[in-house]
Amino acid sequence: MTCYLVRHGQDDETVRGDWSDAGLTGEGKRQAKGLADYIVENKYELRIERLFSSDLPRAVETARFISIALNLEIEPIPEFRETNNGVLAGMSNDIANEKYPGLFWSTLDWNEEYPQGESPHIFYERVKVAWENFSKTIRERNKNVLLVTHQGVINVICSLIDGSIYSNKMEMSKAEYTAIIPLSYSDNAWVRK
């Protein structure tokens, strides 16, 4: 059984993302269409039977291209949202730099929260619990699935699978927009393919 993690297409990089309501850019839509075309071309190899997504607009919009291509319903999972960056969500980078100078995900301490948002610890625990619940559900059905989500969520899931320490202070592997990360389940464990 395989779970394909997919990062959403490009969104507006002039604003602080995370819980932003920003959708895909024109380039992001082209990326999502290209991803859907790739999935259709390889559908007999990938054998995707269910489609899940974060409920943030950029993820849902990416998933919609796949949904149409494969005729699958999108099943939203809010727990797979990116970090809750509170009042900074959707704020222009210029204004954020002015109002909150030096405040970035990598500058937060483990238990320090964004204003009206999450700390790295809260985010990690949210995604960890969501992955454990999701993993259990999909393993019971034993069908290949695809989950459209975000860079931060992918970092947490991969650290759980690899058994590595997660930290917002460390440089994690970067998934490009619409990148596919296949996770295989066998012998009672997930591994990255």
Buried (B, 14 or more C-beta within 10 A) or exposed (E): BBBBBBBBBBBBEEBBBBBBEBBBBEEBBBBBBEBBEBBEEEEEEBEBBBBBBBBBBBBBBBBBBBBEBBEBEBEBBEBBBBBBBBBBBBBEEEEBBEEBEEBBBEEBEEEEBBEEBBBBBBBBEBBBEBBEEBBEEBBEEEBBBBBBBBBBBBBBBBBBBEEEEBBBEEEBEEBEBBBBBBBBBEEEEBEEE
